[in-house]
Amino acid sequence: MPDDADERALDPREEARARRRDREADAEARDLMRPGMGKVFKQIQDAQAKAAREPTKPKPRRRSRRS
């Protein structure tokens, strides 16, 4: 069984690439935690709530060719 674990281990370059990928994936979440981002989040929520409250405009009806 020890041979199986050795086969699954990544070489150092692959491990570094995986760490960079994981760090980049987490960067967006960390970016949202910066000071002042709460205000931006609130503005987005307020805009979405306003859009949900406003009635949608009905689509204009297409006129038939029969006259």
C-alpha positions as CSV (number, residue, x, y, z in Angstrom):
1,M,0.0,0.0,0.0
2,P,2.8,2.6,0.6
3,D,3.4,2.5,-3.2
4,D,-0.2,3.8,-3.8
5,A,0.4,6.9,-1.6
6,D,3.6,7.6,-3.4
7,E,1.8,7.5,-6.8
8,R,-0.8,9.9,-5.6
9,A,1.7,12.4,-4.3
10,L,2.2,15.4,-6.6
11,D,5.6,16.6,-7.6
12,P,6.7,20.0,-6.0
13,R,5.8,22.0,-9.1
14,E,2.3,20.6,-9.2
15,E,1.8,21.2,-5.5
16,A,2.9,24.8,-5.9
17,R,0.5,25.2,-8.8
18,A,-2.4,23.7,-6.7
19,R,-1.6,26.1,-3.9
20,R,-1.6,29.1,-6.2
21,R,-4.9,28.0,-7.8
22,D,-6.5,27.6,-4.3
23,R,-5.2,31.0,-3.2
24,E,-6.6,32.6,-6.4
25,A,-9.9,30.9,-5.9
26,D,-10.1,32.3,-2.3
27,A,-9.0,35.8,-3.4
28,E,-12.5,36.9,-4.4
29,A,-14.0,36.0,-1.0
30,R,-11.1,37.8,0.8
31,D,-11.7,40.9,-1.4
32,L,-15.3,41.1,-0.2
33,M,-14.0,41.3,3.4
34,R,-12.1,44.6,2.9
35,P,-13.2,47.6,4.9
36,G,-16.0,49.5,3.1
37,M,-17.3,46.5,1.2
38,G,-20.3,46.2,3.5
39,K,-21.6,49.4,2.1
40,V,-21.3,48.1,-1.5
41,F,-23.0,44.9,-0.4
42,K,-25.9,46.9,1.1
43,Q,-26.2,49.0,-2.1
44,I,-26.4,45.8,-4.2
45,Q,-29.1,44.3,-1.9
46,D,-31.1,47.6,-1.9
47,A,-31.0,47.7,-5.7
48,Q,-32.2,44.1,-6.0
49,A,-35.0,44.7,-3.5
50,K,-36.1,47.8,-5.4
51,A,-36.1,45.9,-8.7
52,A,-38.2,43.1,-7.1
53,R,-40.8,45.6,-5.8
54,E,-41.2,47.4,-9.2
55,P,-43.8,45.8,-11.4
56,T,-42.5,44.5,-14.7
57,K,-43.6,46.2,-17.9
58,P,-45.9,44.0,-20.0
59,K,-44.5,43.0,-23.4
60,P,-46.1,44.8,-26.3
61,R,-48.4,42.6,-28.2
62,R,-47.6,41.8,-31.7
63,R,-50.2,42.8,-34.2
64,S,-51.6,40.0,-36.4
65,R,-51.3,40.2,-40.1
66,R,-55.1,39.7,-40.5
67,S,-56.8,42.9,-41.1
